[in-house]
Structures are given as structure tokens and as C-alpha cells.
């Protein structure tokens, strides 16, 4: 019976050792899993923080894009307005050139007509002066010419 108790005792010690090893392995596995869980939590928190930062950056970039599109739209409108005004100015300049050309031709004709009238009037004056001089000479040479 001693033998049997001793044998039971040895089995109990072996079982206890085995249980202790299993418990130690379980504790090591649990510690590893806790470390893994903590590492994964840190990675998750970092990812969440990165996502929030990227969302803020995206929001800022979208706002900047909206502003740039608005500026581009304004610049295109100004460009179209300037092109329209340029076309109007060119058209007006051409119109003025044509008008000036027509006006110039008109005034040239008027100047020519007035020059002809002036020449005719001058010829008439010269003719009348000559007649006056002739009449004055016929009357008697005593009167001096004042013309």
C-alpha cells in the first residue's frame, strides 16, 4: 500500500507539474495575446488619428479647390469680357477709320469746292480791281490808286 500511495503521490506530483506547465504556457500565451491586443489597439488608434488628419487635409484641399475654381471662373469671365470689349474697340476703330476716311473725302471735296469758289471770288475781285483801275485811269490820272 505504501507503494501504491507513493505511486499515487508521484502521479499527483506529475499531474501537478503538468498542470503547472500548462498553466505557465497559458499565462505566457495570455500575456502574448494581451501584448498583441495592445499593439493592435495602438495601431487602430493611430489609424483612426491618421484618418481624422487625412479628412481634415481633404476638407482643406476641397475648400482650396473650390476657391481656385471660383477664381478660375472669375478669370474666365473677365477674359471673355475683355475679349468682347476688345472686339468692340476694334470694331469701333474700324468704324472710325471708315468714318474718318469718308469724312476726310467729304472735307477734301468741300475744301476743293471752297478753294474753287475762293479762286473764282479772287478772280472776280482781281477783275473788278482791274476795271476800277481802268476806270480810274480813264477819268484822269490825277487820282492815285489805292488798291
Backbone as JSON Lines, residues from 0, in Angstrom:
{"i":0,"aa":"X","n":[0.8,-1.16,0.0],"ca":[0.0,0.0,0.0],"c":[0.87,1.26,0.0]}
{"i":1,"aa":"X","n":[1.96,1.15,0.62],"ca":[2.9,2.25,0.58],"c":[3.32,2.53,-0.84]}
{"i":2,"aa":"X","n":[3.49,1.44,-1.45],"ca":[3.9,1.57,-2.83],"c":[2.79,2.23,-3.64]}
{"i":3,"aa":"X","n":[1.67,1.86,-3.42],"ca":[0.54,2.38,-4.15],"c":[0.33,3.85,-3.78]}
{"i":4,"aa":"X","n":[0.5,4.2,-2.52],"ca":[0.38,5.59,-2.15],"c":[1.5,6.4,-2.73]}
{"i":5,"aa":"X","n":[2.66,5.8,-2.72],"ca":[3.8,6.5,-3.31],"c":[3.57,6.69,-4.8]}
{"i":6,"aa":"X","n":[3.08,5.71,-5.38],"ca":[2.79,5.78,-6.81],"c":[1.71,6.84,-7.06]}
{"i":7,"aa":"X","n":[0.73,6.87,-6.24],"ca":[-0.33,7.89,-6.36],"c":[0.24,9.29,-6.12]}
{"i":8,"aa":"X","n":[1.12,9.32,-5.17],"ca":[1.75,10.6,-4.86],"c":[2.6,11.08,-6.04]}
{"i":9,"aa":"X","n":[3.33,10.19,-6.64],"ca":[4.15,10.54,-7.81],"c":[3.25,10.97,-8.97]}
{"i":10,"aa":"X","n":[2.2,10.27,-9.14],"ca":[1.25,10.65,-10.2],"c":[0.66,12.01,-9.92]}
{"i":11,"aa":"X","n":[0.38,12.23,-8.68],"ca":[-0.18,13.54,-8.3],"c":[0.85,14.63,-8.53]}
{"i":12,"aa":"X","n":[2.12,14.34,-8.21],"ca":[3.18,15.33,-8.45],"c":[3.34,15.56,-9.95]}
{"i":13,"aa":"X","n":[3.32,14.5,-10.71],"ca":[3.43,14.62,-12.18],"c":[2.26,15.42,-12.74]}
{"i":14,"aa":"X","n":[1.08,15.14,-12.25],"ca":[-0.11,15.85,-12.7],"c":[-0.01,17.31,-12.31]}
{"i":15,"aa":"X","n":[0.52,17.53,-11.13],"ca":[0.68,18.91,-10.67],"c":[1.7,19.64,-11.53]}
{"i":16,"aa":"X","n":[2.82,18.93,-11.85],"ca":[3.83,19.53,-12.73],"c":[3.21,19.84,-14.09]}
{"i":17,"aa":"X","n":[2.49,18.9,-14.6],"ca":[1.85,19.07,-15.91],"c":[0.87,20.23,-15.86]}
{"i":18,"aa":"X","n":[0.12,20.29,-14.8],"ca":[-0.83,21.4,-14.65],"c":[-0.09,22.74,-14.55]}
{"i":19,"aa":"X","n":[1.03,22.71,-13.83],"ca":[1.83,23.94,-13.68],"c":[2.39,24.37,-15.04]}
{"i":20,"aa":"X","n":[2.9,23.4,-15.82],"ca":[3.4,23.71,-17.16],"c":[2.29,24.28,-18.04]}
{"i":21,"aa":"X","n":[1.15,23.61,-18.0],"ca":[0.0,24.07,-18.8],"c":[-0.42,25.48,-18.36]}
{"i":22,"aa":"X","n":[-0.43,25.67,-17.04],"ca":[-0.81,26.98,-16.51],"c":[0.21,28.04,-16.94]}
{"i":23,"aa":"X","n":[1.5,27.65,-16.88],"ca":[2.56,28.59,-17.3],"c":[2.43,28.92,-18.78]}
{"i":24,"aa":"X","n":[2.2,27.89,-19.59],"ca":[2.01,28.12,-21.04],"c":[0.8,29.0,-21.29]}
{"i":25,"aa":"X","n":[-0.26,28.73,-20.55],"ca":[-1.48,29.53,-20.72],"c":[-1.23,30.98,-20.33]}
{"i":26,"aa":"X","n":[-0.45,31.15,-19.23],"ca":[-0.13,32.52,-18.79],"c":[0.74,33.22,-19.83]}
{"i":27,"aa":"X","n":[1.69,32.49,-20.41],"ca":[2.56,33.07,-21.45],"c":[1.74,33.41,-22.7]}
{"i":28,"aa":"X","n":[0.86,32.49,-23.07],"ca":[0.01,32.73,-24.24],"c":[-0.91,33.91,-23.98]}
{"i":29,"aa":"X","n":[-1.47,33.97,-22.78],"ca":[-2.35,35.09,-22.43],"c":[-1.57,36.41,-22.46]}
{"i":30,"aa":"X","n":[-0.35,36.42,-21.96],"ca":[0.47,37.64,-21.95],"c":[0.78,38.07,-23.4]}
{"i":31,"aa":"X","n":[1.13,37.06,-24.25],"ca":[1.4,37.35,-25.66],"c":[0.16,37.92,-26.34]}
{"i":32,"aa":"X","n":[-1.0,37.32,-26.06],"ca":[-2.25,37.79,-26.66],"c":[-2.59,39.2,-26.17]}
{"i":33,"aa":"X","n":[-2.37,39.46,-24.87],"ca":[-2.61,40.81,-24.35],"c":[-1.7,41.83,-25.03]}
{"i":34,"aa":"X","n":[-0.42,41.45,-25.21],"ca":[0.53,42.34,-25.88],"c":[0.08,42.58,-27.33]}
{"i":35,"aa":"X","n":[-0.36,41.5,-28.0],"ca":[-0.86,41.64,-29.37],"c":[-2.09,42.54,-29.43]}
{"i":36,"aa":"X","n":[-3.0,42.34,-28.48],"ca":[-4.22,43.16,-28.42],"c":[-3.85,44.62,-28.19]}
{"i":37,"aa":"X","n":[-2.92,44.87,-27.25],"ca":[-2.49,46.25,-27.0],"c":[-1.83,46.87,-28.24]}
{"i":38,"aa":"X","n":[-1.0,46.07,-28.92],"ca":[-0.35,46.55,-30.14],"c":[-1.39,46.86,-31.22]}
{"i":39,"aa":"X","n":[-2.38,45.98,-31.37],"ca":[-3.44,46.2,-32.35],"c":[-4.28,47.44,-31.99]}
{"i":40,"aa":"X","n":[-4.54,47.64,-30.68],"ca":[-5.27,48.83,-30.25],"c":[-4.5,50.1,-30.61]}
{"i":41,"aa":"X","n":[-3.17,50.07,-30.34],"ca":[-2.34,51.22,-30.69],"c":[-2.37,51.48,-32.19]}
{"i":42,"aa":"X","n":[-2.28,50.42,-32.98],"ca":[-2.34,50.56,-34.44],"c":[-3.69,51.12,-34.87]}
{"i":43,"aa":"X","n":[-4.77,50.61,-34.25],"ca":[-6.11,51.1,-34.57],"c":[-6.23,52.59,-34.23]}
{"i":44,"aa":"X","n":[-5.77,52.97,-33.02],"ca":[-5.84,54.37,-32.61],"c":[-5.03,55.25,-33.55]}
{"i":45,"aa":"X","n":[-3.85,54.78,-33.94],"ca":[-3.01,55.54,-34.89],"c":[-3.72,55.67,-36.23]}
{"i":46,"aa":"X","n":[-4.35,54.58,-36.7],"ca":[-5.09,54.61,-37.97],"c":[-6.26,55.59,-37.88]}
{"i":47,"aa":"X","n":[-6.97,55.58,-36.77],"ca":[-8.1,56.5,-36.58],"c":[-7.6,57.94,-36.58]}
{"i":48,"aa":"X","n":[-6.49,58.16,-35.89],"ca":[-5.9,59.51,-35.85],"c":[-5.47,59.94,-37.26]}
{"i":49,"aa":"X","n":[-4.83,59.02,-38.0],"ca":[-4.4,59.32,-39.38],"c":[-5.6,59.63,-40.26]}
{"i":50,"aa":"X","n":[-6.66,58.85,-40.11],"ca":[-7.88,59.08,-40.91],"c":[-8.45,60.46,-40.62]}
{"i":51,"aa":"X","n":[-8.5,60.83,-39.34],"ca":[-9.03,62.15,-38.97],"c":[-8.15,63.25,-39.58]}
{"i":52,"aa":"X","n":[-6.83,63.06,-39.52],"ca":[-5.92,64.05,-40.1],"c":[-6.11,64.14,-41.62]}
{"i":53,"aa":"X","n":[-6.22,62.98,-42.27],"ca":[-6.42,62.98,-43.73],"c":[-7.75,63.6,-44.11]}
{"i":54,"aa":"X","n":[-8.77,63.38,-43.29],"ca":[-10.07,64.0,-43.56],"c":[-9.98,65.52,-43.45]}
{"i":55,"aa":"X","n":[-9.26,66.01,-42.43],"ca":[-9.06,67.46,-42.29],"c":[-8.31,68.01,-43.5]}
{"i":56,"aa":"X","n":[-7.24,67.3,-43.89],"ca":[-6.46,67.73,-45.06],"c":[-7.33,67.71,-46.31]}
{"i":57,"aa":"X","n":[-8.12,66.67,-46.47],"ca":[-9.01,66.56,-47.62],"c":[-10.0,67.71,-47.64]}
{"i":58,"aa":"X","n":[-10.56,68.02,-46.47],"ca":[-11.5,69.13,-46.36],"c":[-10.83,70.44,-46.77]}
{"i":59,"aa":"X","n":[-9.61,70.67,-46.28],"ca":[-8.88,71.89,-46.64],"c":[-8.58,71.94,-48.13]}
{"i":60,"aa":"X","n":[-8.17,70.81,-48.69],"ca":[-7.87,70.77,-50.12],"c":[-9.13,70.98,-50.95]}
{"i":61,"aa":"X","n":[-10.25,70.39,-50.52],"ca":[-11.51,70.6,-51.24],"c":[-11.92,72.06,-51.19]}
{"i":62,"aa":"X","n":[-11.75,72.69,-50.03],"ca":[-12.07,74.12,-49.89],"c":[-11.16,74.96,-50.79]}
{"i":63,"aa":"X","n":[-9.87,74.62,-50.8],"ca":[-8.92,75.33,-51.67],"c":[-9.28,75.13,-53.13]}
{"i":64,"aa":"X","n":[-9.69,73.92,-53.48],"ca":[-10.11,73.63,-54.86],"c":[-11.32,74.46,-55.23]}
{"i":65,"aa":"X","n":[-12.29,74.56,-54.31],"ca":[-13.48,75.38,-54.56],"c":[-13.09,76.84,-54.81]}
{"i":66,"aa":"X","n":[-12.17,77.34,-53.97],"ca":[-11.73,78.73,-54.12],"c":[-11.02,78.92,-55.46]}
{"i":67,"aa":"X","n":[-10.14,77.97,-55.82],"ca":[-9.41,78.08,-57.09],"c":[-10.37,78.0,-58.28]}
{"i":68,"aa":"X","n":[-11.38,77.13,-58.19],"ca":[-12.37,77.05,-59.26],"c":[-13.12,78.36,-59.38]}
{"i":69,"aa":"X","n":[-13.44,78.95,-58.25],"ca":[-14.13,80.24,-58.26],"c":[-13.26,81.31,-58.9]}
{"i":70,"aa":"X","n":[-11.97,81.33,-58.53],"ca":[-11.04,82.29,-59.13],"c":[-10.92,82.06,-60.64]}
{"i":71,"aa":"X","n":[-10.83,80.79,-61.03],"ca":[-10.72,80.45,-62.45],"c":[-11.97,80.91,-63.19]}
{"i":72,"aa":"X","n":[-13.13,80.67,-62.61],"ca":[-14.38,81.09,-63.22],"c":[-14.41,82.6,-63.39]}
{"i":73,"aa":"X","n":[-14.01,83.32,-62.31],"ca":[-13.96,84.79,-62.39],"c":[-12.99,85.26,-63.46]}
{"i":74,"aa":"X","n":[-11.82,84.61,-63.52],"ca":[-10.81,84.99,-64.52],"c":[-11.32,84.72,-65.94]}
{"i":75,"aa":"X","n":[-12.03,83.61,-66.12],"ca":[-12.58,83.31,-67.45],"c":[-13.64,84.33,-67.83]}
{"i":76,"aa":"X","n":[-14.46,84.73,-66.86],"ca":[-15.48,85.75,-67.14],"c":[-14.82,87.08,-67.5]}
{"i":77,"aa":"X","n":[-13.77,87.45,-66.75],"ca":[-13.05,88.68,-67.06],"c":[-12.41,88.61,-68.43]}
{"i":78,"aa":"X","n":[-11.86,87.45,-68.77],"ca":[-11.23,87.25,-70.07],"c":[-12.26,87.42,-71.19]}
{"i":79,"aa":"X","n":[-13.42,86.77,-71.0],"ca":[-14.47,86.88,-72.01],"c":[-14.93,88.33,-72.14]}
{"i":80,"aa":"X","n":[-15.05,89.02,-71.01],"ca":[-15.46,90.43,-71.02],"c":[-14.41,91.26,-71.75]}
{"i":81,"aa":"X","n":[-13.13,91.0,-71.44],"ca":[-12.06,91.75,-72.1],"c":[-12.02,91.46,-73.6]}
{"i":82,"aa":"X","n":[-12.23,90.2,-73.98],"ca":[-12.26,89.85,-75.4],"c":[-13.42,90.56,-76.1]}
{"i":83,"aa":"X","n":[-14.58,90.58,-75.44],"ca":[-15.74,91.25,-76.01],"c":[-15.46,92.75,-76.17]}
{"i":84,"aa":"X","n":[-14.88,93.35,-75.11],"ca":[-14.56,94.77,-75.18],"c":[-13.5,95.04,-76.24]}
{"i":85,"aa":"X","n":[-12.56,94.11,-76.39],"ca":[-11.52,94.26,-77.41],"c":[-12.15,94.22,-78.8]}
{"i":86,"aa":"X","n":[-13.06,93.26,-79.0],"ca":[-13.74,93.17,-80.31],"c":[-14.54,94.45,-80.57]}
{"i":87,"aa":"X","n":[-15.21,94.96,-79.52],"ca":[-15.97,96.19,-79.69],"c":[-15.05,97.36,-80.02]}
{"i":88,"aa":"X","n":[-13.9,97.42,-79.35],"ca":[-12.96,98.51,-79.61],"c":[-12.41,98.42,-81.03]}
{"i":89,"aa":"X","n":[-12.09,97.21,-81.47],"ca":[-11.58,97.02,-82.83],"c":[-12.66,97.41,-83.84]}
{"i":90,"aa":"X","n":[-13.89,96.99,-83.58],"ca":[-14.99,97.34,-84.47],"c":[-15.18,98.85,-84.51]}
{"i":91,"aa":"X","n":[-15.14,99.48,-83.34],"ca":[-15.29,100.93,-83.27],"c":[-14.14,101.62,-84.01]}
{"i":92,"aa":"X","n":[-12.92,101.11,-83.82],"ca":[-11.77,101.7,-84.51],"c":[-11.92,101.58,-86.02]}
{"i":93,"aa":"X","n":[-12.37,100.41,-86.48],"ca":[-12.58,100.23,-87.93],"c":[-13.67,101.17,-88.42]}
{"i":94,"aa":"X","n":[-14.73,101.26,-87.61],"ca":[-15.83,102.15,-87.97],"c":[-15.34,103.59,-88.05]}
{"i":95,"aa":"X","n":[-14.53,103.98,-87.04],"ca":[-13.99,105.34,-87.05],"c":[-13.05,105.55,-88.23]}
{"i":96,"aa":"X","n":[-12.25,104.52,-88.55],"ca":[-11.36,104.63,-89.72],"c":[-12.18,104.83,-90.98]}
{"i":97,"aa":"X","n":[-13.24,104.01,-91.13],"ca":[-14.1,104.16,-92.3],"c":[-14.79,105.52,-92.28]}
{"i":98,"aa":"X","n":[-15.27,105.9,-91.1],"ca":[-15.94,107.18,-90.97],"c":[-14.97,108.32,-91.23]}
{"i":99,"aa":"X","n":[-13.76,108.21,-90.66],"ca":[-12.74,109.25,-90.88],"c":[-12.38,109.33,-92.36]}
{"i":100,"aa":"X","n":[-12.28,108.16,-92.98],"ca":[-11.95,108.14,-94.4],"c":[-13.06,108.82,-95.2]}
{"i":101,"aa":"X","n":[-14.32,108.48,-94.85],"ca":[-15.45,109.11,-95.53],"c":[-15.49,110.6,-95.23]}
{"i":102,"aa":"X","n":[-15.29,110.94,-93.93],"ca":[-15.27,112.35,-93.55],"c":[-14.14,113.08,-94.26]}
{"i":103,"aa":"X","n":[-12.98,112.44,-94.33],"ca":[-11.83,113.07,-94.97],"c":[-12.13,113.34,-96.45]}
{"i":104,"aa":"X","n":[-12.72,112.33,-97.1],"ca":[-13.07,112.53,-98.51],"c":[-14.08,113.67,-98.65]}
{"i":105,"aa":"X","n":[-15.06,113.71,-97.75],"ca":[-16.06,114.77,-97.77],"c":[-15.39,116.13,-97.61]}
{"i":106,"aa":"X","n":[-14.55,116.23,-96.58],"ca":[-13.9,117.52,-96.32],"c":[-12.91,117.89,-97.43]}
{"i":107,"aa":"X","n":[-12.28,116.91,-98.04],"ca":[-11.42,117.21,-99.19],"c":[-12.24,117.81,-100.33]}
{"i":108,"aa":"X","n":[-13.41,117.2,-100.59],"ca":[-14.27,117.74,-101.64],"c":[-14.71,119.15,-101.29]}
{"i":109,"aa":"X","n":[-15.11,119.33,-99.99],"ca":[-15.55,120.66,-99.56],"c":[-14.41,121.68,-99.7]}
{"i":110,"aa":"X","n":[-13.19,121.27,-99.29],"ca":[-12.04,122.18,-99.41],"c":[-11.8,122.5,-100.87]}
{"i":111,"aa":"X","n":[-11.89,121.5,-101.73],"ca":[-11.69,121.74,-103.17],"c":[-12.77,122.69,-103.7]}
{"i":112,"aa":"X","n":[-14.02,122.44,-103.3],"ca":[-15.11,123.32,-103.76],"c":[-14.9,124.74,-103.26]}
{"i":113,"aa":"X","n":[-14.57,124.86,-101.95],"ca":[-14.35,126.19,-101.38],"c":[-13.13,126.86,-102.02]}
{"i":114,"aa":"X","n":[-12.1,126.07,-102.31],"ca":[-10.92,126.63,-102.98],"c":[-11.3,127.16,-104.36]}
{"i":115,"aa":"X","n":[-12.14,126.36,-105.05],"ca":[-12.61,126.82,-106.38],"c":[-13.42,128.1,-106.23]}
{"i":116,"aa":"X","n":[-14.33,128.13,-105.25],"ca":[-15.15,129.34,-105.03],"c":[-14.26,130.52,-104.67]}
{"i":117,"aa":"X","n":[-13.26,130.25,-103.78],"ca":[-12.35,131.32,-103.38],"c":[-11.55,131.83,-104.58]}
{"i":118,"aa":"X","n":[-11.1,130.9,-105.38],"ca":[-10.34,131.3,-106.58],"c":[-11.23,132.12,-107.52]}
{"i":119,"aa":"X","n":[-12.48,131.65,-107.65],"ca":[-13.42,132.38,-108.5],"c":[-13.66,133.77,-107.93]}
{"i":120,"aa":"X","n":[-13.86,133.83,-106.6],"ca":[-14.08,135.13,-105.96],"c":[-12.84,135.99,-106.1]}
{"i":121,"aa":"X","n":[-11.65,135.41,-105.94],"ca":[-10.4,136.17,-106.07],"c":[-10.24,136.68,-107.5]}
{"i":122,"aa":"X","n":[-10.57,135.82,-108.45],"ca":[-10.5,136.23,-109.86],"c":[-11.46,137.39,-110.11]}
{"i":123,"aa":"X","n":[-12.67,137.24,-109.51],"ca":[-13.67,138.3,-109.68],"c":[-13.17,139.6,-109.05]}
{"i":124,"aa":"X","n":[-12.56,139.51,-107.86],"ca":[-12.04,140.7,-107.18],"c":[-10.93,141.33,-108.02]}
{"i":125,"aa":"X","n":[-10.02,140.46,-108.5],"ca":[-8.92,140.98,-109.33],"c":[-9.47,141.65,-110.59]}
{"i":126,"aa":"X","n":[-10.47,141.04,-111.15],"ca":[-11.09,141.61,-112.37],"c":[-11.73,142.95,-112.07]}
{"i":127,"aa":"X","n":[-12.44,143.0,-110.91],"ca":[-13.09,144.26,-110.54],"c":[-12.05,145.33,-110.22]}
{"i":128,"aa":"X","n":[-10.96,144.95,-109.56],"ca":[-9.89,145.9,-109.28],"c":[-9.3,146.44,-110.58]}
{"i":129,"aa":"X","n":[-9.15,145.54,-111.52],"ca":[-8.6,145.96,-112.82],"c":[-9.55,146.93,-113.5]}
{"i":130,"aa":"X","n":[-10.85,146.6,-113.43],"ca":[-11.83,147.5,-114.04],"c":[-11.82,148.85,-113.34]}
{"i":131,"aa":"X","n":[-11.72,148.8,-111.99],"ca":[-11.68,150.07,-111.24],"c":[-10.45,150.86,-111.64]}
{"i":132,"aa":"X","n":[-9.34,150.15,-111.76],"ca":[-8.1,150.83,-112.14],"c":[-8.23,151.42,-113.53]}
{"i":133,"aa":"X","n":[-8.84,150.68,-114.43],"ca":[-9.02,151.18,-115.79],"c":[-9.95,152.4,-115.8]}
{"i":134,"aa":"X","n":[-11.02,152.28,-115.03],"ca":[-11.95,153.4,-114.98],"c":[-11.28,154.62,-114.35]}
{"i":135,"aa":"X","n":[-10.48,154.36,-113.35],"ca":[-9.79,155.45,-112.68],"c":[-8.81,156.09,-113.65]}
{"i":136,"aa":"X","n":[-8.13,155.29,-114.45],"ca":[-7.17,155.82,-115.41],"c":[-7.91,156.6,-116.49]}
{"i":137,"aa":"X","n":[-9.07,156.18,-116.91],"ca":[-9.82,156.86,-117.95],"c":[-10.33,158.2,-117.46]}
{"i":138,"aa":"X","n":[-10.67,158.29,-116.25],"ca":[-11.2,159.51,-115.69],"c":[-10.13,160.59,-115.63]}
{"i":139,"aa":"X","n":[-9.08,160.2,-115.43],"ca":[-8.0,161.17,-115.31],"c":[-6.98,160.56,-114.36]}
{"i":140,"aa":"X","n":[-5.83,160.73,-114.64],"ca":[-4.77,160.1,-113.87],"c":[-4.47,160.81,-112.58]}
{"i":141,"aa":"X","n":[-5.31,161.84,-112.27],"ca":[-4.99,162.6,-111.08],"c":[-5.24,161.81,-109.79]}
{"i":142,"aa":"X","n":[-6.14,160.92,-109.82],"ca":[-6.41,160.12,-108.6],"c":[-5.41,158.97,-108.48]}
{"i":143,"aa":"X","n":[-4.91,158.81,-107.33],"ca":[-3.96,157.72,-107.12],"c":[-4.73,156.41,-106.84]}
{"i":144,"aa":"X","n":[-4.09,155.41,-107.21],"ca":[-4.68,154.08,-106.91],"c":[-4.44,153.71,-105.47]}
{"i":145,"aa":"X","n":[-5.47,153.32,-104.89],"ca":[-5.29,152.9,-103.51],"c":[-5.46,151.39,-103.37]}
{"i":146,"aa":"X","n":[-5.6,150.73,-104.48],"ca":[-5.83,149.29,-104.4],"c":[-4.61,148.52,-104.75]}
